[in-house]
C-alpha cells in the first residue's frame, strides 16, 4: 500500500484501500524485531550519538562476540568482531552474554562468560579496549569470578552508582542436584574494572512459580529515585521464558520483587522474551533490550532465531514493557464538498522512527500517511517523543460522512491505537 501525503486520494482509490486498511488495523499487531537475525542476550550501549549492541554469537558464527551499530535503535549494521581474543585460561568456544562498561574516560571493558579450560565450568572474564566498539583484548591471567561451588558464573553486567563506583552483577548457575539453586549477585569492582572488592552480595534467588526452573540475566538501572533490577526466568528454549523486576535498596541489595508476575511474557508475535538488558536512549528514556523467538519458529530445531527487540519501559507504580501508539488529531477541515484535509501527530515509543497513521471516515478507510513531518512543539512538550512526528493528508471522503478518525499503527509490543476523532462540518 502506498503512503499518502498531501496529494488527494480519489474516492475510487479510497474504496480500494478499505479492505486492506481494515485488515491492517483490526488484525492483531505483530511486534517488529529491531533485528531479525539471531542475536541472543543483547546489551545496548548509548554512545557517540548512536548505539552499539553486543550479544551472544550463534553457534554457527565465526565471531567470538558480535557487535552492531545503529543510529535509531531500529536499523542495525551486520555484526563484526568485538572480542579480538579470548583469555588464555579459557576454552575457545561458546562465549555468552557480553556487556560493556567504562571505568574512566578512554578505558572500556567488555565482560563475558566462557568455560574454564580446567574445570569446564563457566567463568566471567574481562577484556580491554580504548574505544567502546573495540576491538577488545583479553590479557587476564585468571577469571574475574567462577563460583565453582555454585555451578559457575554467567550473565555479567555492570551498574554505575551515584558515587562513581561500579558494581558487577552476575548469575551463578546452580547445580543439577538442586541443592544449590541459581542466584543473582553483585560485588563492587576496583577502579580499573578488572578486579573485585569486598564481598559479593546476594540479590535474588528463585522464589515464584513462574520463575521455575531458574532466574538469570540481572540488569540494574536507576529510575526516578528507585533502583530497579530486571531479570529473566523460566526456560530460554521455549515460550515459558519471561522477564521480572525487583526494587533494590542499594547495588548490594537487598532486593524485593515488585510484582507476583512478570512484566514481560509471551504475547502476539513474541515467544519466550528474555535475556533482557536495561539502558537509556539518547533522549534519556528508559528502554529494555531483549531477545525473543517467533511463535511459529520456536527453538533452533524448528529453524527459529532469538531476535533482538527494544521496547520502552513505562510507568511508576505499575511498570510495563512496551507501548501503544500515542498522538493527537489536531484539525480537520473541508477543502471541497467531498475532500478534507486532516493533520496531527503520532508516535510509538517502542518504535524509534516514524509510524503510519490510518484514517477512516465513518468506518471507511480513506487514507494512510506517514507521521514524519516537522513538529518541534511535540518534542518541546514531550521530550524524547521526537521532533518529526507530524502527519497531514488531503483525501476524499464518502458522501454524507460525518466523523473522521485516525489510528496509529503499532510498531513494537503494543497494539494499534485510536489517536482521535473529529467531526466533519
C-alpha positions as CSV (number, residue, x, y, z in Angstrom):
1,X,0.0,0.0,0.0
2,X,1.4,3.4,-0.9
3,X,1.9,6.2,1.6
4,X,-0.4,9.1,1.1
5,X,1.0,12.6,1.7
6,X,-0.8,15.8,0.8
7,X,-2.0,14.6,-2.6
8,X,-5.6,13.7,-2.6
9,X,-6.9,10.1,-2.6
10,X,-9.7,9.7,-5.0
11,X,-12.9,8.0,-3.9
12,X,-12.2,5.1,-6.2
13,X,-8.8,4.7,-4.6
14,X,-10.2,5.1,-1.1
15,X,-12.6,2.3,-1.5
16,X,-9.9,0.1,-3.0
17,X,-8.0,0.7,0.2
18,X,-10.8,-0.2,2.6
19,X,-10.3,-4.0,2.9
20,X,-6.5,-3.7,3.2
21,X,-6.8,-0.9,5.8
22,X,-9.4,-2.8,7.8
23,X,-7.2,-6.0,7.8
24,X,-4.2,-4.0,8.9
25,X,-6.0,-2.0,11.7
26,X,-8.1,-4.7,13.3
27,X,-5.8,-7.7,12.9
28,X,-3.6,-8.3,15.9
29,X,-0.4,-6.3,15.7
30,X,2.8,-8.3,15.2
31,X,5.7,-6.7,17.1
32,X,8.6,-5.9,14.8
33,X,12.1,-7.0,15.9
34,X,14.8,-4.4,15.9
35,X,17.0,-7.1,14.3
36,X,15.6,-10.2,12.6
37,X,18.8,-12.3,12.9
38,X,19.9,-14.5,15.8
39,X,21.2,-12.1,18.4
40,X,20.6,-13.5,21.9
41,X,21.3,-11.7,25.2
42,X,21.5,-8.2,23.7
43,X,23.3,-5.5,25.5
44,X,22.9,-1.9,24.1
45,X,25.2,1.0,24.9
46,X,24.3,4.6,24.1
47,X,27.5,6.3,23.0
48,X,28.8,8.8,20.5
49,X,25.5,10.0,19.1
50,X,24.3,6.5,18.4
51,X,24.1,2.9,19.8
52,X,26.3,-0.2,20.0
53,X,24.9,-3.6,20.6
54,X,26.7,-6.8,21.6
55,X,25.2,-10.2,22.0
56,X,25.9,-13.9,22.3
57,X,27.1,-15.2,18.9
58,X,25.1,-18.1,17.3
59,X,26.8,-21.5,17.4
60,X,27.4,-21.3,13.6
61,X,29.0,-17.8,13.8
62,X,32.8,-17.3,13.3
63,X,32.7,-14.3,15.7
64,X,33.6,-14.5,19.4
65,X,31.1,-11.7,20.1
66,X,29.1,-9.9,17.5
67,X,28.9,-6.0,17.6
68,X,26.4,-3.9,15.7
69,X,25.8,-0.2,15.4
70,X,22.6,1.9,14.9
71,X,21.6,5.5,14.8
72,X,17.9,4.9,15.6
73,X,17.6,1.6,17.5
74,X,15.7,0.1,14.5
75,X,18.2,-0.3,11.7
76,X,21.4,-2.2,12.7
77,X,24.6,-3.0,10.8
78,X,25.8,-6.6,10.3
79,X,27.8,-7.9,13.2
80,X,31.5,-7.5,13.3
81,X,34.0,-8.9,15.8
82,X,34.1,-7.2,19.2
83,X,36.5,-9.6,21.0
84,X,39.8,-9.9,19.2
85,X,41.0,-12.7,21.5
86,X,39.7,-14.7,24.5
87,X,41.5,-15.3,27.7
88,X,44.3,-17.9,27.6
89,X,42.8,-19.8,30.6
90,X,39.5,-20.3,28.7
91,X,38.2,-22.8,26.2
92,X,37.8,-21.2,22.8
93,X,34.2,-21.9,22.3
94,X,30.7,-20.6,23.4
95,X,31.1,-17.0,24.5
96,X,28.0,-15.8,26.3
97,X,26.1,-12.7,27.3
98,X,28.6,-9.8,26.8
99,X,28.3,-6.3,28.4
100,X,30.3,-3.1,28.0
101,X,31.3,-0.6,30.7
102,X,33.8,2.2,31.1
103,X,35.6,2.8,34.4
104,X,37.1,6.1,33.3
105,X,37.4,8.1,30.0
106,X,39.3,6.3,27.3
107,X,39.0,3.0,29.1
108,X,36.4,0.4,28.0
109,X,35.8,-3.0,29.4
110,X,33.9,-6.0,27.8
111,X,32.6,-8.6,30.3
112,X,31.6,-12.0,29.1
113,X,31.1,-15.6,30.3
114,X,33.2,-18.5,28.9
115,X,34.1,-22.1,30.1
116,X,37.3,-22.6,32.1
117,X,39.8,-24.9,30.3
118,X,40.4,-26.9,33.5
119,X,37.1,-27.1,35.3
120,X,34.8,-26.8,32.3
121,X,32.5,-24.5,34.3
122,X,31.7,-21.1,33.0
123,X,33.6,-18.1,34.4
124,X,33.4,-14.3,33.9
125,X,36.3,-12.6,32.2
126,X,37.0,-9.0,31.2
127,X,38.7,-7.7,28.0
128,X,40.0,-4.1,27.5
129,X,39.9,-1.5,24.7
130,X,40.4,2.2,24.3
131,X,37.2,2.6,22.2
132,X,33.7,1.4,23.0
133,X,33.5,-0.6,19.8
134,X,36.8,-2.3,20.4
135,X,38.4,-4.4,19.4
136,X,38.8,-5.8,22.9
137,X,41.8,-7.7,24.1
138,X,41.6,-10.2,27.0
139,X,45.0,-10.4,28.7
140,X,43.7,-11.7,32.0
141,X,45.7,-14.5,33.8
142,X,42.6,-15.7,35.7
143,X,38.8,-15.3,35.7
144,X,37.2,-12.4,37.4
145,X,34.9,-14.9,39.1
146,X,33.9,-18.5,38.6
147,X,31.8,-19.5,41.6
148,X,32.6,-23.2,41.1
149,X,30.7,-24.4,44.2
150,X,27.6,-22.7,42.9
151,X,27.9,-24.3,39.4
152,X,29.7,-21.5,37.6
153,X,29.1,-17.8,36.7
154,X,27.4,-16.2,33.7
155,X,25.5,-13.1,32.6
156,X,27.7,-10.3,33.7
157,X,26.6,-6.7,33.6
158,X,27.9,-3.5,35.3
159,X,26.0,-0.9,37.2
160,X,27.4,2.6,37.9
161,X,26.1,4.1,41.2
162,X,25.7,7.7,42.1
163,X,29.0,7.8,43.9
164,X,31.0,6.8,40.8
165,X,31.5,3.2,41.9
166,X,30.9,0.3,39.6
167,X,29.3,-3.0,40.5
168,X,29.5,-6.3,38.7
169,X,26.2,-8.2,38.5
170,X,26.1,-11.8,37.6
171,X,24.3,-15.1,37.9
172,X,25.5,-18.3,39.5
173,X,24.3,-21.4,37.5
174,X,23.3,-23.6,40.4
175,X,23.8,-27.4,40.5
176,X,21.9,-30.3,38.9
177,X,21.3,-31.9,42.3
178,X,19.0,-28.9,43.2
179,X,20.9,-28.4,46.5
180,X,22.3,-25.2,45.2
181,X,19.9,-23.1,43.1
182,X,20.7,-20.4,40.5
183,X,21.0,-16.9,42.1
184,X,21.8,-13.3,41.3
185,X,24.8,-11.5,42.9
186,X,26.6,-8.1,43.0
187,X,30.1,-7.1,44.0
188,X,32.0,-3.8,43.8
189,X,34.6,-3.6,41.0
190,X,38.0,-1.9,41.5
191,X,38.9,1.4,39.8
192,X,40.2,-0.4,36.7
193,X,37.1,-2.6,36.4
194,X,39.3,-5.7,36.3
195,X,39.1,-6.9,39.9
196,X,36.5,-7.3,42.7
197,X,36.5,-5.6,46.1
198,X,34.9,-6.7,49.4
199,X,32.4,-9.5,49.4
200,X,29.7,-10.5,47.0
201,X,26.1,-9.9,48.0
202,X,23.0,-12.0,47.2
203,X,20.4,-10.0,45.3
204,X,17.7,-12.7,44.4
205,X,17.1,-16.4,44.3
206,X,14.2,-18.2,42.6
207,X,11.0,-17.9,44.6
208,X,7.9,-17.7,42.5
209,X,6.3,-20.5,40.4
210,X,6.7,-18.6,37.1
211,X,10.4,-18.4,37.7
212,X,11.0,-22.1,37.5
213,X,13.5,-23.6,37.0
214,X,15.9,-20.7,37.4
215,X,16.5,-17.0,37.3
216,X,19.3,-15.2,35.4
217,X,20.4,-12.1,33.5
218,X,20.5,-9.4,36.2
219,X,20.3,-5.8,34.8
220,X,20.2,-2.8,37.2
221,X,19.1,0.7,36.5
222,X,18.4,3.9,38.5
223,X,14.9,5.3,37.6
224,X,13.3,8.2,39.3
225,X,14.9,7.7,42.7
226,X,14.5,4.0,42.7
227,X,16.9,1.2,41.9
228,X,15.3,-1.4,39.5
229,X,16.6,-4.9,38.9
230,X,15.4,-6.7,35.8
231,X,15.9,-10.4,35.5
232,X,14.9,-13.3,33.3
233,X,13.4,-16.6,34.4
234,X,12.0,-19.8,33.0
235,X,13.3,-21.9,30.2
236,X,15.1,-19.9,27.4
237,X,14.4,-22.6,24.8
238,X,10.6,-22.2,24.9
239,X,7.7,-19.8,25.5
240,X,8.0,-20.0,29.3
241,X,10.9,-17.6,29.4
242,X,9.9,-14.2,30.9
243,X,11.2,-11.0,32.5
244,X,10.6,-9.9,36.0
245,X,11.6,-6.8,38.0
246,X,12.6,-6.1,41.6
247,X,13.4,-3.0,43.6
248,X,16.8,-2.8,45.4
249,X,17.8,-0.7,48.4
250,X,21.3,-0.4,47.1
251,X,23.6,-2.1,44.4
252,X,24.4,-4.6,47.1
253,X,20.8,-5.3,47.9
254,X,18.5,-6.3,49.5
255,X,16.1,-6.6,46.5
256,X,12.4,-7.3,46.6
257,X,10.1,-8.2,43.7
258,X,7.7,-5.5,42.8
259,X,5.0,-7.9,41.4
260,X,4.0,-11.5,41.7
261,X,4.1,-11.9,37.9
262,X,6.5,-11.0,35.1
263,X,6.5,-7.6,33.4
264,X,7.2,-9.2,30.0
265,X,6.0,-12.6,28.8
266,X,5.0,-14.3,25.5
267,X,2.4,-12.4,23.5
268,X,1.2,-12.0,20.0
269,X,4.3,-12.2,17.7
270,X,6.8,-12.7,20.5
271,X,7.6,-16.0,22.3
272,X,9.9,-16.5,25.3
273,X,11.2,-13.0,25.7
274,X,14.2,-12.7,27.9
275,X,17.9,-12.1,28.2
276,X,16.9,-8.5,28.9
277,X,19.2,-5.5,29.5
278,X,18.1,-2.1,30.5
279,X,19.5,1.2,29.1
280,X,18.7,4.8,28.4
281,X,18.4,6.1,24.9
282,X,19.8,9.4,23.7
283,X,16.7,11.3,25.0
284,X,17.1,9.7,28.4
285,X,14.1,7.4,28.0
286,X,14.4,4.0,29.8
287,X,14.4,1.1,27.4
288,X,14.8,-2.7,27.6
289,X,16.7,-4.7,25.0
290,X,15.7,-8.4,24.9
291,X,15.6,-11.4,22.6
292,X,12.6,-13.5,21.7
293,X,11.5,-16.3,19.4
294,X,8.9,-16.0,16.7
295,X,5.9,-18.1,17.8
296,X,5.8,-20.1,14.5
297,X,9.5,-21.0,14.8
298,X,10.0,-21.8,18.5
299,X,13.5,-23.1,19.1
300,X,16.6,-23.7,17.0
301,X,15.4,-27.2,15.9
302,X,12.4,-25.5,14.3
303,X,14.5,-23.1,12.4
304,X,14.0,-20.3,14.9
305,X,16.2,-17.4,16.0
306,X,16.3,-15.3,19.1
307,X,15.9,-11.9,17.5
308,X,16.7,-8.6,19.3
309,X,13.8,-6.4,20.3
310,X,13.9,-3.0,22.0
311,X,10.9,-1.6,23.9
312,X,10.1,1.4,26.2
313,X,9.7,0.8,29.9
314,X,6.8,2.9,31.2
315,X,5.0,3.5,34.5
316,X,5.9,4.0,38.1
317,X,3.6,2.0,40.4
318,X,2.7,-0.4,37.6
319,X,5.7,-0.9,35.3
320,X,5.0,-2.1,31.8
321,X,7.3,-3.0,28.9
322,X,6.0,-2.0,25.5
323,X,3.9,1.0,24.4
324,X,0.9,1.6,22.2
325,X,1.0,4.4,19.7
326,X,0.0,7.8,21.0
327,X,-0.6,11.2,19.5
328,X,-3.2,13.8,18.7
329,X,-5.7,14.6,15.9
330,X,-5.4,18.4,15.8
331,X,-7.6,19.5,12.9
332,X,-9.9,18.5,10.1
333,X,-11.2,21.0,7.6
334,X,-13.2,20.7,4.4
335,X,-11.5,21.9,1.2
336,X,-14.1,20.8,-1.3
337,X,-17.6,19.2,-1.0
338,X,-16.1,15.7,-0.7
339,X,-12.5,16.5,0.1
340,X,-10.9,17.2,3.5
341,X,-7.5,17.9,5.0
342,X,-6.6,16.4,8.4
343,X,-3.5,16.9,10.5
344,X,-2.0,15.8,13.8
345,X,1.0,13.9,15.2
346,X,1.7,10.3,16.3
347,X,4.5,8.2,17.7
348,X,5.2,4.8,19.2
349,X,7.7,4.9,22.0
350,X,8.8,1.4,21.1
351,X,9.4,2.3,17.5
352,X,12.4,4.5,17.1
353,X,11.4,6.0,13.7
354,X,8.1,7.4,12.3
355,X,5.0,5.3,12.2
356,X,2.0,5.1,9.9
357,X,-1.4,6.6,10.6
358,X,-4.6,5.2,9.0
359,X,-7.6,7.4,8.6
360,X,-11.3,6.4,8.5
361,X,-14.4,8.3,7.6
362,X,-17.5,6.8,9.3
363,X,-15.6,3.5,9.4
364,X,-14.5,3.5,5.8
365,X,-10.7,3.6,5.2
366,X,-9.8,6.7,3.2
367,X,-6.1,7.3,3.7
368,X,-2.7,6.2,5.1
369,X,0.0,8.7,5.9
370,X,3.5,8.5,7.5
371,X,3.9,10.6,10.7
372,X,7.3,12.1,9.8
373,X,6.6,15.8,9.4
374,X,8.3,18.5,11.4
375,X,6.6,19.1,14.8
376,X,9.1,20.7,17.1
377,X,6.3,21.5,19.5
378,X,5.8,17.8,20.2
379,X,9.4,17.3,21.3
380,X,9.2,20.5,23.4
381,X,6.2,19.3,25.3
382,X,7.1,15.6,25.4
383,X,10.9,15.2,25.5
384,X,12.0,12.0,23.8
385,X,9.0,11.7,21.5
386,X,10.9,13.2,18.6
387,X,10.5,16.5,16.6
388,X,9.4,14.9,13.3
389,X,6.2,13.1,14.3
390,X,3.6,15.3,12.4
391,X,1.2,14.0,9.8
392,X,-1.1,15.7,7.3
393,X,-3.2,14.3,4.5
394,X,-5.8,15.6,2.0
395,X,-8.3,13.0,0.8
396,X,-11.8,12.3,-0.4
397,X,-14.5,11.0,1.9
398,X,-17.8,9.2,1.2
399,X,-20.8,11.3,0.7
400,X,-22.6,12.3,4.0
401,X,-19.6,11.1,6.1
402,X,-19.7,12.9,9.5
403,X,-16.7,11.7,11.5
404,X,-13.1,11.1,10.7
405,X,-10.9,9.0,13.0
406,X,-7.1,8.5,13.0
407,X,-5.3,5.4,14.2
408,X,-1.6,4.9,15.0
409,X,-0.2,1.7,13.6
410,X,1.8,-0.2,16.2
411,X,5.5,-0.8,15.6
412,X,6.5,-2.6,18.8
413,X,4.9,-4.7,21.6
414,X,1.7,-2.8,21.8
415,X,-1.4,-2.7,19.6
416,X,-2.9,-0.3,17.0
417,X,-4.4,2.7,18.8
418,X,-7.1,5.4,18.3
419,X,-5.3,8.7,18.0
420,X,-8.5,10.7,17.9
421,X,-11.7,11.6,16.0
422,X,-13.0,14.8,14.5
423,X,-16.4,15.8,13.2
424,X,-16.6,17.0,9.6
425,X,-18.5,20.3,9.3
